[in-house]
Amino acid sequence: MRLGTASAEALLEVGRAHRAIFLARYLRDHDLQRETESGARNRSWGCCAGP
């Protein structure tokens, strides 16, 4: 295995671990759910904002 490929695989694994940790926190923490949903709603309207 080439070094670059090993580095890329390691970064992918770190990303998977980070996503799993966030998901576990999200499912447990209702404040985090509200904060995340509120931010998603605010960003979704950004595409429709006028100049």
C-alpha positions in Angstrom: 0.0 0.0 0.0 1.3 3.4 -0.9 1.8 6.1 1.8 -0.7 8.4 0.2 -3.3 5.7 0.1 -2.7 4.8 3.7 -3.1 8.5 4.7 -6.3 8.8 2.8 -7.7 5.7 4.4 -6.7 6.9 7.9 -8.5 10.2 7.2 -11.6 8.4 6.1 -11.6 6.3 9.3 -11.2 9.5 11.4 -14.1 11.0 9.6 -16.3 7.9 10.2 -15.4 7.9 13.9 -16.2 11.7 14.2 -19.6 11.1 12.5 -20.4 8.2 14.8 -19.5 10.3 17.9 -21.6 13.2 16.7 -24.6 11.0 15.9 -24.4 9.4 19.4 -24.3 12.9 21.0 -27.1 14.1 18.7 -29.4 11.3 19.7 -28.7 11.8 23.4 -28.8 15.7 23.5 -32.1 17.4 22.8 -30.5 20.9 23.0 -28.0 19.8 20.3 -30.9 18.6 18.1 -32.7 21.9 18.4 -29.5 23.9 17.7 -28.7 21.7 14.6 -32.3 21.9 13.3 -32.4 25.7 13.9 -29.1 26.2 12.0 -30.3 24.1 9.1 -33.5 26.1 8.8 -31.6 29.4 8.8 -29.1 28.2 6.1 -31.8 26.9 3.8 -33.4 30.3 3.5 -30.0 31.8 2.5 -30.4 30.7 -1.1 -33.6 32.7 -1.4 -32.5 35.9 0.2 -32.5 39.0 -2.0 -29.5 41.2 -2.7 
